[in-house]
Amino acid sequence: MKFPHEKPELLPPDLLLNAYAEGIFPMAMESGEIGWFSPDPRGIIPLDARFHIPHGLKRTLRKAPFEIRFDTSFREVMQGCAERKMTWISGLIVASYGRLFDLGFGHSVEAWQEGRLVGGLYGIAIGGVFFGESMFSRVTDASKVCLVALVERLRASGFTLLDTQWTTQHLETFGAEEISRREYLKLLRHSVGLAVAF
């Protein structure tokens, strides 16, 4: 598989999907070039009982402060995720993943409040794997509530792997853990072949 480094007009959908199926994902670099990554160790959030909802967030969930929607504003969620000083989400990435959304592989979970998008996350679904890409919040806990909604949707749909690429302290509060690339690729090969739908 050949990966482009210079900035093309669009990353071809087949290239992206094949890369994800092999455990590889792109990020835009400061230079504008595209870098391809396959971390070792790899971050995942278990979809079983190890998934943990922090106590404070449980109180927020009981109040139900947000309307949660799926796939109604995918590109807007990507733009929200890109609104930070340092971002790997370039215009090329937005366009390329927007195309994957049009093809049914890209998905967003959105938190709405009084008709305004206040947080969300997006990723790519292939078989029984959801590859989480990024999240953002404009209101406290909005992205966290979206993550809980995502896990609930994945469990209900029969997904077996939630890939976070790397782990962060934020994700670790939900039970995120690191596994070796070898173990990850074994899980990936099994999960991408599952006939489930987001």
N, CA, C and O of each residue as an XYZ file, in Angstrom:
792
protein
N       0.847     -1.184      0.000
C       0.000      0.000      0.000
C       0.886      1.239      0.000
O       1.799      1.353      0.818
N       0.622      2.157     -0.906
C       1.397      3.392     -0.980
C       0.630      4.515     -0.283
O      -0.552      4.730     -0.552
N       1.310      5.223      0.608
C       0.693      6.306      1.339
C       1.237      7.641      0.840
O       2.454      7.821      0.785
N       0.365      8.577      0.475
C       0.848      9.884      0.021
C       1.401     10.695      1.187
O       0.843     10.670      2.283
N       2.484     11.406      0.954
C       3.040     12.288      1.968
C       2.716     13.743      1.646
O       2.363     14.515      2.537
N       2.834     14.114      0.379
C       2.484     15.470     -0.011
C       0.966     15.640      0.056
O       0.221     14.660      0.079
N       0.531     16.869      0.087
C      -0.891     17.157      0.249
C      -1.650     16.934     -1.052
O      -1.508     17.725     -1.984
N      -2.463     15.863     -1.140
C      -3.302     15.657     -2.335
C      -4.599     16.448     -2.192
O      -4.810     17.108     -1.175
N      -5.462     16.390     -3.193
C      -6.739     17.090     -3.101
C      -7.673     16.383     -2.130
O      -8.462     17.023     -1.436
N      -7.578     15.058     -2.086
C      -8.434     14.259     -1.217
C      -7.754     12.921     -0.981
O      -7.217     12.325     -1.915
N      -7.770     12.447      0.251
C      -7.266     11.105      0.520
C      -8.325     10.116      0.039
O      -9.452     10.148      0.533
N      -7.996      9.237     -0.910
C      -9.003      8.341     -1.474
C      -9.663      7.482     -0.400
O      -8.969      6.955      0.470
N     -10.978      7.329     -0.439
C     -11.664      6.521      0.566
C     -11.103      5.113      0.699
O     -10.936      4.623      1.816
N     -10.809      4.452     -0.417
C     -10.270      3.094     -0.344
C      -8.933      3.060      0.380
O      -8.659      2.127      1.134
N      -8.103      4.067      0.159
C      -6.822      4.150      0.846
C      -7.034      4.267      2.350
O      -6.391      3.559      3.125
N      -7.927      5.150      2.763
C      -8.195      5.333      4.182
C      -8.760      4.064      4.822
O      -8.302      3.643      5.885
N      -9.740      3.465      4.184
C     -10.378      2.279      4.757
C      -9.405      1.112      4.852
O      -9.393      0.389      5.848
N      -8.587      0.929      3.816
C      -7.591     -0.153      3.854
C      -6.542      0.101      4.929
O      -6.085     -0.832      5.590
N      -6.159      1.372      5.102
C      -5.186      1.706      6.131
C      -5.753      1.406      7.516
O      -5.084      0.780      8.339
N      -6.977      1.846      7.774
C      -7.596      1.580      9.075
C      -7.700      0.087      9.351
O      -7.467     -0.365     10.473
N      -8.052     -0.674      8.322
C      -8.183     -2.125      8.487
C      -6.849     -2.790      8.808
O      -6.819     -3.929      9.273
N      -5.747     -2.085      8.561
C      -4.425     -2.597      8.888
C      -3.831     -1.914     10.122
O      -2.662     -2.118     10.450
N      -4.642     -1.107     10.799
C      -4.187     -0.475     12.021
C      -3.405      0.803     11.817
O      -2.639      1.201     12.694
N      -3.580      1.461     10.671
C      -2.820      2.665     10.330
C      -3.793      3.817     10.099
O      -4.857      3.625      9.511
N      -3.429      5.018     10.562
C      -4.297      6.175     10.372
C      -3.456      7.403     10.042
O      -2.281      7.463     10.404
N      -4.046      8.384      9.356
C      -3.305      9.589      8.958
C      -3.518     10.757      9.907
O      -4.528     10.836     10.607
N      -2.551     11.656      9.915
C      -2.679     12.930     10.617
C      -1.965     13.978      9.786
O      -0.913     13.712      9.205
N      -2.541     15.173      9.730
C      -1.882     16.262      9.022
C      -0.773     16.829      9.894
O      -0.974     17.067     11.085
N       0.401     17.048      9.301
C       1.540     17.583     10.025
C       1.567     19.108      9.860
O       0.863     19.661      9.014
N       2.384     19.777     10.674
C       2.489     21.236     10.585
C       2.919     21.694      9.197
O       2.544     22.775      8.744
N       3.711     20.859      8.529
C       4.201     21.207      7.197
C       3.116     21.131      6.134
O       3.300     21.610      5.014
N       1.983     20.526      6.488
C       0.922     20.315      5.514
C       0.956     18.923      4.915
O       0.003     18.494      4.265
N       2.065     18.213      5.136
C       2.162     16.840      4.654
C       1.317     15.924      5.539
O       0.909     16.297      6.639
N       1.064     14.718      5.029
C       0.281     13.723      5.761
C       1.230     12.689      6.366
O       2.053     12.099      5.666
N       1.104     12.480      7.667
C       1.857     11.429      8.337
C       0.945     10.251      8.619
O      -0.249     10.424      8.862
N       1.512      9.050      8.585
C       0.745      7.829      8.822
C       1.283      7.148     10.070
O       2.497      7.033     10.244
N       0.370      6.689     10.954
C       0.771      6.220     12.271
C       0.131      4.872     12.618
O      -0.987      4.566     12.203
N       0.871      4.086     13.384
C       0.360      2.840     13.950
C       1.040      2.660     15.308
O       2.044      1.955     15.407
N       0.500      3.292     16.354
C       1.189      3.349     17.646
C       1.397      1.975     18.285
O       0.609      1.049     18.094
N       2.466      1.879     19.035
C       2.746      0.699     19.848
C       3.330      1.189     21.169
O       4.474      1.642     21.198
N       2.570      1.108     22.264
C       1.268      0.441     22.427
C       0.121      1.261     21.830
O       0.283      2.423     21.457
N      -1.036      0.613     21.755
C      -2.233      1.211     21.155
C      -3.279      1.446     22.239
O      -3.445      0.623     23.139
N      -3.980      2.570     22.150
C      -5.022      2.870     23.118
C      -6.375      2.337     22.684
O      -6.771      2.473     21.526
N      -7.082      1.727     23.635
C      -8.450      1.262     23.389
C      -9.301      1.563     24.625
O      -8.776      1.724     25.727
N     -10.600      1.635     24.431
C     -11.544      1.679     25.544
C     -12.325      0.369     25.516
O     -13.055      0.117     24.557
N     -12.193     -0.466     26.538
C     -12.936     -1.734     26.558
C     -14.441     -1.484     26.542
O     -14.933     -0.553     27.181
N     -15.153     -2.311     25.818
C     -16.603     -2.172     25.725
C     -17.333     -3.075     26.711
O     -18.563     -3.141     26.711
N     -16.563     -3.775     27.558
C     -17.179     -4.642     28.557
C     -17.302     -3.885     29.878
O     -17.357     -2.655     29.893
N     -17.345     -4.628     30.986
C     -17.554     -4.015     32.294
C     -16.403     -3.123     32.736
O     -16.541     -2.385     33.711
N     -15.268     -3.175     32.039
C     -14.137     -2.311     32.398
C     -14.382     -0.849     32.019
O     -13.704      0.043     32.529
N     -15.340     -0.601     31.135
C     -15.684      0.784     30.826
C     -16.249      1.425     32.081
O     -17.144      0.876     32.723
N     -15.718      2.594     32.425
C     -16.043      3.218     33.704
C     -16.603      4.622     33.479
O     -16.028      5.412     32.731
N     -17.719      4.924     34.124
C     -18.278      6.268     34.085
C     -17.934      6.955     35.402
O     -18.389      6.515     36.458
N     -17.137      8.029     35.363
C     -16.777      8.732     36.599
C     -18.012      9.165     37.383
O     -19.055      9.470     36.806
N     -17.876      9.186     38.705
C     -19.021      9.459     39.584
C     -19.672     10.799     39.267
O     -20.898     10.893     39.197
N     -18.857     11.839     39.075
C     -19.412     13.159     38.792
C     -20.202     13.182     37.503
O     -21.210     13.881     37.398
N     -19.743     12.411     36.508
C     -20.445     12.373     35.230
C     -21.782     11.655     35.362
O     -22.729     11.974     34.642
N     -21.870     10.692     36.272
C     -23.147     10.009     36.491
C     -24.210     10.998     36.939
O     -25.369     10.892     36.539
N     -23.816     11.964     37.774
C     -24.772     12.998     38.197
C     -25.228     13.830     37.003
O     -26.407     14.162     36.880
N     -24.275     14.164     36.120
C     -24.624     14.933     34.922
C     -25.590     14.149     34.039
O     -26.553     14.708     33.514
N     -25.331     12.864     33.880
C     -26.187     12.030     33.034
C     -27.608     11.955     33.576
O     -28.570     11.911     32.809
N     -27.736     11.939     34.896
C     -29.079     11.892     35.489
C     -29.862     13.171     35.183
O     -31.086     13.142     35.050
N     -29.146     14.291     35.074
C     -29.803     15.563     34.764
C     -30.178     15.674     33.288
O     -31.042     16.469     32.917
N     -29.521     14.870     32.450
C     -29.774     14.862     30.999
C     -29.782     16.276     30.418
O     -30.800     16.715     29.883
N     -28.656     16.994     30.518
C     -28.633     18.389     30.067
C     -28.536     18.575     28.556
O     -28.704     19.687     28.054
N     -28.264     17.478     27.821
C     -28.060     17.606     26.382
C     -29.015     16.710     25.608
O     -29.444     15.661     26.088
N     -29.333     17.150     24.402
C     -29.993     16.270     23.435
C     -28.879     15.605     22.634
O     -28.060     16.287     22.018
N     -28.849     14.279     22.643
C     -27.809     13.549     21.921
C     -28.335     13.128     20.556
O     -29.388     12.500     20.448
N     -27.593     13.479     19.526
C     -27.940     13.100     18.158
C     -26.771     12.353     17.531
O     -25.623     12.499     17.949
N     -27.084     11.561     16.534
C     -26.072     10.819     15.793
C     -26.109     11.217     14.318
O     -27.167     11.228     13.689
N     -24.950     11.538     13.790
C     -24.780     11.725     12.342
C     -25.622     12.834     11.723
O     -25.994     12.738     10.553
N     -25.928     13.881     12.481
C     -26.693     14.978     11.889
C     -25.801     16.166     11.501
O     -26.210     17.000     10.693
N     -24.598     16.251     12.063
C     -23.711     17.386     11.780
C     -22.255     16.934     11.798
O     -21.431     17.486     12.527
N     -21.953     15.929     10.991
C     -20.617     15.324     11.017
C     -19.519     16.348     10.766
O     -18.567     16.443     11.540
N     -19.647     17.115      9.685
C     -18.585     18.071      9.344
C     -18.463     19.179     10.385
O     -17.364     19.662     10.653
N     -19.583     19.579     10.968
C     -19.535     20.605     12.020
C     -18.812     20.078     13.254
O     -18.096     20.821     13.927
N     -19.002     18.797     13.548
C     -18.271     18.194     14.673
C     -16.774     18.193     14.372
O     -15.965     18.514     15.243
N     -16.408     17.840     13.156
C     -14.989     17.871     12.796
C     -14.417     19.283     12.949
O     -13.313     19.458     13.465
N     -15.161     20.271     12.507
C     -14.695     21.651     12.644
C     -14.535     22.029     14.110
O     -13.584     22.722     14.474
N     -15.460     21.577     14.952
C     -15.350     21.835     16.380
C     -14.106     21.194     16.968
O     -13.436     21.789     17.813
N     -13.797     19.988     16.526
C     -12.599     19.296     17.007
C     -11.319     19.999     16.547
O     -10.289     19.919     17.216
N     -11.389     20.677     15.419
C     -10.215     21.350     14.860
C      -9.963     22.721     15.481
O      -8.917     23.327     15.251
N     -10.917     23.208     16.265
C     -10.807     24.561     16.833
C      -9.910     24.560     18.066
O     -10.390     24.662     19.195
N      -8.612     24.443     17.840
C      -7.635     24.491     18.922
C      -6.316     24.995     18.354
O      -6.124     24.989     17.138
N      -5.414     25.427     19.212
C      -4.166     26.017     18.736
C      -3.359     25.043     17.898
O      -2.855     25.402     16.833
N      -3.236     23.820     18.371
C      -2.493     22.793     17.635
C      -3.481     21.719     17.208
O      -4.131     21.105     18.054
N      -3.602     21.489     15.917
C      -4.536     20.472     15.438
C      -3.948     19.720     14.263
O      -3.201     20.275     13.457
N      -4.294     18.461     14.181
C      -3.893     17.630     13.042
C      -5.036     17.519     12.035
O      -4.922     16.823     11.026
N      -6.143     18.218     12.322
C      -7.335     18.147     11.465
C      -7.286     19.303     10.484
O      -7.783     20.392     10.771
N      -6.694     19.069      9.338
C      -6.564     20.092      8.297
C      -7.803     20.095      7.403
O      -8.690     19.252      7.544
N      -7.847     21.045      6.495
C      -8.931     21.073      5.522
C      -8.988     19.792      4.703
O     -10.068     19.306      4.368
N      -7.822     19.252      4.384
C      -7.753     17.987      3.650
C      -8.377     16.853      4.453
O      -9.121     16.036      3.911
N      -8.069     16.807      5.751
C      -8.627     15.763      6.609
C     -10.148     15.913      6.696
O     -10.873     14.923      6.599
N     -10.629     17.132      6.878
C     -12.074     17.360      6.949
C     -12.755     16.899      5.665
O     -13.784     16.224      5.713
N     -12.186     17.261      4.521
C     -12.779     16.873      3.244
C     -12.756     15.360      3.048
O     -13.734     14.774      2.581
N     -11.651     14.737      3.401
C     -11.492     13.294      3.185
C     -12.424     12.490      4.084
O     -13.017     11.504      3.646
N     -12.553     12.910      5.345
C     -13.426     12.185      6.264
C     -14.887     12.520      5.993
O     -15.772     11.700      6.239
N     -15.137     13.717      5.489
C     -16.491     14.037      5.062
C     -16.947     13.102      3.960
O     -18.112     12.707      3.912
N     -16.029     12.748      3.076
C     -16.357     11.791      2.016
C     -16.655     10.413      2.608
O     -17.562      9.723      2.143
N     -15.893     10.007      3.637
C     -16.181      8.727      4.287
C     -17.551      8.751      4.963
O     -18.255      7.741      4.994
N     -17.920      9.907      5.502
C     -19.258     10.047      6.080
C     -20.323      9.870      4.997
O     -21.313      9.170      5.206
N     -20.121     10.495      3.862
C     -21.074     10.369      2.756
C     -21.234      8.915      2.323
O     -22.302      8.507      1.867
N     -20.158      8.138      2.471
C     -20.177      6.724      2.068
C     -20.678      5.800      3.179
O     -20.787      4.591      2.976
N     -20.981      6.360      4.346
C     -21.543      5.559      5.434
C     -20.538      5.034      6.436
O     -20.907      4.256      7.316
N     -19.277      5.433      6.333
C     -18.251      4.940      7.256
C     -17.949      5.933      8.379
O     -17.533      5.517      9.461
N     -18.144      7.213      8.153
C     -17.909      8.224      9.168
C     -19.149      8.429     10.022
O     -20.271      8.388      9.518
N     -18.945      8.650     11.323
C     -20.079      8.833     12.236
C     -19.743      9.878     13.290
O     -18.592     10.023     13.703
N     -20.758     10.591     13.710
C     -20.587     11.576     14.768
C     -21.627     11.361     15.856
O     -22.750     10.929     15.599
N     -21.217     11.675     17.078
C     -22.130     11.733     18.224
C     -22.112     13.182     18.680
O     -21.043     13.753     18.893
N     -23.287     13.779     18.830
C     -23.387     15.221     19.018
C     -24.207     15.573     20.262
O     -25.244     14.966     20.529
N     -23.730     16.552     21.008
C     -24.476     17.084     22.144
C     -25.050     18.442     21.755
O     -24.316     19.355     21.377
N     -26.367     18.561     21.851
C     -27.058     19.795     21.490
C     -27.727     20.377     22.730
O     -28.229     19.653     23.589
N     -27.720     21.702     22.797
C     -28.348     22.400     23.921
C     -29.002     23.670     23.387
O     -28.335     24.550     22.844
N     -30.314     23.745     23.550
C     -31.069     24.903     23.055
C     -30.787     25.165     21.583
O     -30.603     26.309     21.166
N     -30.757     24.089     20.804
C     -30.570     24.199     19.367
C     -29.160     24.490     18.919
O     -28.942     24.801     17.748
N     -28.177     24.399     19.831
C     -26.794     24.719     19.491
C     -25.906     23.492     19.725
O     -26.037     22.801     20.735
N     -25.008     23.238     18.780
C     -24.048     22.146     18.930
C     -23.004     22.568     19.959
O     -22.260     23.523     19.733
N     -22.944     21.859     21.091
C     -22.054     22.271     22.181
C     -20.949     21.256     22.457
O     -20.107     21.484     23.326
N     -20.941     20.150     21.737
C     -19.891     19.156     21.919
C     -20.139     17.963     21.033
O     -21.234     17.781     20.500
N     -19.109     17.148     20.880
C     -19.288     15.954     20.067
C     -18.003     15.205     19.852
O     -16.934     15.607     20.312
N     -18.130     14.115     19.148
C     -16.984     13.305     18.757
C     -17.282     12.684     17.411
O     -18.434     12.602     16.987
N     -16.216     12.243     16.737
C     -16.423     11.575     15.453
C     -15.401     10.460     15.282
O     -14.375     10.419     15.961
N     -15.708      9.564     14.362
C     -14.796      8.467     14.077
C     -15.254      7.696     12.858
O     -16.186      8.087     12.156
N     -14.571      6.592     12.630
C     -14.824      5.736     11.473
C     -15.235      4.352     11.960
O     -14.623      3.809     12.880
N     -16.260      3.785     11.352
C     -16.717      2.440     11.706
C     -16.488      1.501     10.533
O     -16.932      1.759      9.414
N     -15.784      0.399     10.810
C     -15.578     -0.656      9.814
C     -15.839     -1.976     10.516
O     -15.158     -2.313     11.484
N     -16.824     -2.727     10.033
C     -17.171     -3.970     10.703
C     -17.546     -3.692     12.145
O     -18.387     -2.834     12.412
N     -16.932     -4.409     13.079
C     -17.219     -4.234     14.499
C     -16.222     -3.357     15.215
O     -16.070     -3.460     16.433
N     -15.529     -2.483     14.475
C     -14.557     -1.569     15.069
C     -15.014     -0.131     14.892
O     -15.443      0.263     13.808
N     -14.920      0.652     15.965
C     -15.099      2.095     15.854
C     -13.755      2.731     16.160
O     -13.202      2.562     17.247
N     -13.237      3.469     15.175
C     -11.956      4.152     15.324
C     -12.253      5.593     15.753
O     -12.599      6.430     14.920
N     -12.121      5.877     17.039
C     -12.384      7.211     17.545
C     -11.294      8.171     17.112
O     -10.109      7.873     17.257
N     -11.683      9.322     16.581
C     -10.722     10.278     16.052
C     -10.500     11.481     16.966
O      -9.359     11.789     17.311
N     -11.558     12.154     17.356
C     -11.379     13.357     18.168
C     -12.711     13.731     18.800
O     -13.767     13.250     18.388
N     -12.643     14.607     19.819
C     -13.848     15.099     20.477
C     -13.628     16.550     20.902
O     -12.495     17.024     20.986
N     -14.723     17.236     21.163
C     -14.619     18.628     21.617
C     -15.802     18.966     22.507
O     -16.846     18.316     22.449
N     -15.626     19.994     23.334
C     -16.690     20.498     24.198
C     -16.683     22.017     24.191
O     -15.629     22.648     24.265
N     -17.857     22.586     24.101
C     -18.032     24.021     24.309
C     -18.763     24.279     25.621
O     -18.841     25.414     26.091
N     -19.300     23.201     26.208
C     -19.996     23.241     27.492
C     -19.463     22.077     28.327
O     -19.192     20.999     27.797
N     -19.316     22.296     29.621
C     -18.773     21.272     30.511
C     -19.484     19.928     30.340
O     -20.713     19.850     30.348
N     -18.690     18.886     30.186
C     -19.138     17.487     30.118
C     -19.805     17.096     28.803
O     -20.232     15.950     28.662
N     -19.910     17.998     27.845
C     -20.628     17.658     26.609
C     -19.970     16.495     25.874
O     -20.662     15.564     25.462
N     -18.645     16.527     25.701
C     -17.990     15.433     24.977
C     -18.005     14.142     25.785
O     -18.063     13.050     25.220
N     -17.954     14.270     27.108
C     -17.986     13.070     27.959
C     -19.322     12.350     27.835
O     -19.372     11.122     27.773
N     -20.399     13.120     27.800
C     -21.730     12.521     27.623
C     -21.810     11.853     26.254
O     -22.431     10.799     26.114
N     -21.190     12.456     25.249
C     -21.168     11.842     23.916
C     -20.408     10.523     23.924
O     -20.808      9.573     23.252
N     -19.319     10.458     24.678
C     -18.550      9.212     24.755
C     -19.382      8.103     25.386
O     -19.357      6.967     24.915
N     -20.112      8.419     26.438
C     -20.988      7.423     27.060
C     -22.049      6.962     26.065
O     -22.334      5.768     25.964
N     -22.629      7.900     25.338
C     -23.647      7.554     24.335
C     -23.050      6.681     23.241
O     -23.700      5.755     22.753
N     -21.805      6.977     22.853
C     -21.133      6.160     21.848
C     -20.974      4.731     22.325
O     -21.303      3.794     21.597
N     -20.474      4.552     23.539
C     -20.269      3.195     24.062
C     -21.590      2.446     24.139
O     -21.650      1.260     23.812
N     -22.636      3.115     24.563
C     -23.955      2.473     24.614
C     -24.391      2.033     23.222
O     -24.914      0.931     23.057
N     -24.181      2.886     22.218
C     -24.555      2.544     20.840
C     -23.724      1.368     20.325
O     -24.264      0.459     19.694
N     -22.421      1.381     20.588
C     -21.549      0.311     20.116
C     -21.913     -1.022     20.758
O     -21.952     -2.053     20.086
N     -22.175     -0.999     22.039
C     -22.568     -2.237     22.726
C     -23.864     -2.790     22.140
O     -23.964     -3.983     21.855
N     -24.850     -1.920     21.962
C     -26.151     -2.344     21.449
C     -26.057     -2.874     20.025
O     -26.852     -3.722     19.619
N     -25.079     -2.371     19.263
C     -24.946     -2.753     17.859
C     -24.040     -3.959     17.647
O     -23.952     -4.468     16.530
N     -23.364     -4.427     18.696
C     -22.515     -5.607     18.571
C     -21.067     -5.325     18.231
O     -20.348     -6.234     17.816
N     -20.615     -4.079     18.397
C     -19.204     -3.760     18.172
C     -18.345     -4.407     19.255
O     -18.800     -4.618     20.380
N     -17.107     -4.717     18.905
C     -16.221     -5.387     19.861
C     -14.931     -4.625     20.134
O     -14.160     -5.021     21.007
N     -14.677     -3.525     19.396
C     -13.423     -2.803     19.587
C     -13.649     -1.301     19.414
O     -14.190     -0.852     18.403
N     -13.223     -0.532     20.426
C     -13.246      0.929     20.364
C     -11.800      1.408     20.446
O     -11.186      1.392     21.513
N     -11.276      1.830     19.317
C      -9.879      2.243     19.174
C      -9.763      3.734     19.471
O     -10.467      4.542     18.866
N      -8.872      4.107     20.406
C      -8.641      5.520     20.713
C      -7.276      5.988     20.220
O      -6.887      7.131     20.460
N      -6.548      5.111     19.534
C      -5.220      5.404     18.984
C      -4.185      5.520     20.096
O      -3.324      4.650     20.230
N      -4.257      6.583     20.894
C      -3.411      6.720     22.073
C      -4.307      6.847     23.304
O      -5.519      7.020     23.177
N      -3.714      6.760     24.488
C      -4.470      7.018     25.707
C      -4.096      8.389     26.255
O      -2.998      8.890     26.015
N      -5.011      8.978     26.985
C      -4.778     10.243     27.677
C      -5.313     10.081     29.101
O      -6.069      9.151     29.382
N      -4.922     10.979     29.990
C      -5.452     10.925     31.353
C      -6.969     11.048     31.336
O      -7.659     10.407     32.129
N      -7.481     11.868     30.437
C      -8.930     12.032     30.314
C      -9.592     10.707     29.965
O     -10.575     10.324     30.599
N      -9.072     10.007     28.972
C      -9.671      8.739     28.554
C      -9.475      7.641     29.590
O     -10.306      6.740     29.709
N      -8.383      7.712     30.337
C      -8.124      6.700     31.363
C      -9.180      6.730     32.462
O      -9.421      5.714     33.113
N      -9.816      7.891     32.678
C     -10.881      7.946     33.683
C     -12.091      7.119     33.260
O     -12.943      6.791     34.085
N     -12.164      6.779     31.964
C     -13.244      5.932     31.462
C     -12.826      4.467     31.327
O     -13.612      3.632     30.879
N     -11.601      4.164     31.712
C     -11.126      2.790     31.618
C     -10.254      2.515     30.414
O      -9.947      1.358     30.130
N      -9.842      3.560     29.691
C      -8.963      3.353     28.533
C      -7.673      2.686     28.984
O      -7.172      2.948     30.078
N      -7.147      1.825     28.133
C      -5.924      1.110     28.460
C      -5.066      0.956     27.216
O      -5.533      1.144     26.092
N      -3.813      0.614     27.434
C      -2.881      0.389     26.338
C      -2.637     -1.104     26.164
O      -2.484     -1.843     27.135
N      -2.605     -1.527     24.910
C      -2.251     -2.900     24.593
C      -1.175     -2.865     23.516
O      -1.010     -1.854     22.833
N      -0.454     -3.951     23.363
C       0.605     -3.991     22.360
C       0.014     -3.951     20.956
O      -1.139     -4.334     20.752
N       0.795     -3.492     19.998
C       0.327     -3.490     18.616
C      -0.044     -4.902     18.173
O      -1.033     -5.097     17.467
N       0.747     -5.878     18.587
C       0.465     -7.264     18.204
C      -0.908     -7.704     18.704
O      -1.685     -8.300     17.958
N      -1.204     -7.409     19.969
C      -2.513     -7.766     20.518
C      -3.617     -6.974     19.826
O      -4.688     -7.506     19.536
N      -3.345     -5.696     19.566
C      -4.329     -4.853     18.902
C      -4.665     -5.387     17.513
O      -5.837     -5.482     17.151
N      -3.643     -5.734     16.737
C      -3.884     -6.217     15.380
C      -4.672     -7.522     15.384
O      -5.464     -7.773     14.476
N      -4.457     -8.349     16.400
C      -5.237     -9.585     16.518
C      -6.711     -9.257     16.750
O      -7.589     -9.842     16.115
N      -6.981     -8.318     17.664
C      -8.361     -7.894     17.911
C      -8.958     -7.242     16.667
O     -10.125     -7.455     16.338
N      -8.143     -6.447     15.987
C      -8.606     -5.735     14.804
C      -9.027     -6.698     13.704
O     -10.094     -6.544     13.110
N      -8.187     -7.688     13.435
C      -8.505     -8.647     12.371
C      -9.825     -9.353     12.628
O     -10.601     -9.593     11.703
N     -10.076     -9.686     13.889
C     -11.343    -10.341     14.230
C     -12.525     -9.374     14.063
O     -13.558     -9.734     13.499
N     -12.358     -8.152     14.559
C     -13.485     -7.234     14.646
C     -13.890     -6.625     13.306
O     -15.079     -6.402     13.077
N     -12.935     -6.350     12.413
C     -13.302     -5.710     11.150
C     -14.151     -6.623     10.274
O     -14.837     -6.155      9.365
N     -14.105     -7.927     10.547
C     -14.877     -8.857      9.735
C     -16.301     -9.085     10.215
O     -17.057     -9.824      9.585
N     -16.670     -8.458     11.320
C     -18.016     -8.665     11.868
C     -19.054     -7.914     11.039
O     -18.808     -6.806     10.562
N     -20.210     -8.536     10.878
C     -21.300     -7.934     10.101
C     -22.227     -7.185     11.047
O     -23.321     -7.655     11.358
N     -21.783     -6.018     11.502
C     -22.612     -5.176     12.361
C     -22.690     -3.781     11.738
O     -21.891     -3.424     10.874
N     -23.655     -3.018     12.190
C     -23.859     -1.673     11.634
C     -24.011     -0.670     12.756
O     -24.641     -0.960     13.773
N     -23.438      0.506     12.578
C     -23.503      1.565     13.574
C     -24.944      2.036     13.762
O     -25.201      2.931     14.567
